[in-house]
Structures are given as structure tokens and as C-alpha cells.
């Protein structure tokens, strides 16, 4: 991803899709819990707190 905001922009675009309600139902049936981990230090994290 180009930046940490890309994830949120992607979710926003997904929610506006006419297919989102069907996708959300399928995902809800298949996924119990989801954890998203970013492998970069966010700009707001102080140095040394990686």
C-alpha cells in the first residue's frame, strides 16, 4: 500500500460498491474475527516505539 490511509480509502470504496451487501454477507458467514496488521511505523508513533 502506498500509505496507511490506503486501507481506509479501500474500505470506503468497497462500501460504495453495489455488490457490497452481498459481499458483506458472505464475509460475515465465513470470518469469525479479523485482525489487520500494518508492517510500517505510523508517522504518529514516537521514534523508538516501533
Secondary structure, DSSP 8 states (H G I E B T S, - for coil): --STHHHHHHHHHHHTSTTHHHHHHHHHHH-S------SS--TTS-TT--
